[in-house]
Amino acid sequence: MQNRAEPAVARSDRYVRARVRIIRDHTAVTADPPIHRHFTQGEELTLTQWGTAGQPVSDTWWTTQNTTTAHTVPDDHVTILRIIDETSPAG
């Protein structure tokens, strides 16, 4: 078994909004109601990562919006073109 570092815990709410390019096709579905959205390789759009204070910091996903109707894309399916704005989880 490998030793894994525990993820950092955010001291404050955080977010990153970035212009990204999809590098691998991905189909996502919202929770409720279930709406499918296909992200196509080469597509460019603005996505967000976010988290709340006291929770582990995760950069493994990107989302279209911060609601239950969001479509989530795994981080390894995008490349960041430009960070638009961000707040640090360090506070």
Residue pairs with C-beta under 8 A, 6 or more apart in sequence:
6 56
7 56
7 57
7 58
8 56
8 57
8 89
9 54
9 55
9 56
9 57
10 51
10 52
10 53
10 54
10 55
10 56
10 57
10 89
11 53
11 89
11 90
11 91
12 53
12 87
12 88
12 89
12 90
12 91
13 50
13 51
13 52
13 53
13 87
14 50
14 51
14 57
14 86
14 87
14 88
14 89
15 48
15 49
15 50
15 51
15 86
15 87
16 48
16 49
16 50
16 59
16 83
16 85
16 86
17 46
17 47
17 48
17 83
17 84
17 85
17 86
18 46
18 47
18 48
18 49
18 62
18 80
18 81
18 82
18 83
18 84
18 86
19 44
19 45
19 46
19 80
19 81
19 82
19 84
20 44
20 45
20 46
20 47
20 62
20 78
20 79
20 80
20 81
21 42
21 43
21 44
21 78
21 79
21 81
22 39
22 40
22 41
22 42
22 43
22 44
22 45
22 73
22 77
22 78
23 41
23 77
23 78
23 79
24 41
24 76
24 77
25 38
25 39
25 40
25 41
25 77
26 38
26 39
26 73
26 74
26 77
27 36
27 37
27 38
27 39
28 36
28 37
28 39
28 71
28 72
28 73
29 35
29 36
29 37
29 71
30 37
30 68
30 69
30 70
30 71
31 68
31 69
32 68
35 69
35 71
37 64
37 71
39 71
39 73
39 77
44 81
45 64
46 84
47 62
47 63
47 64
47 73
47 78
48 62
48 63
48 64
48 65
48 66
49 58
49 59
49 61
49 62
49 63
50 63
50 66
51 57
51 58
51 89
53 89
53 91
57 89
59 75
60 74
60 75
61 72
61 73
61 74
61 75
62 72
62 73
62 74
62 75
62 78
63 70
63 71
63 72
63 73
64 70
64 71
64 72
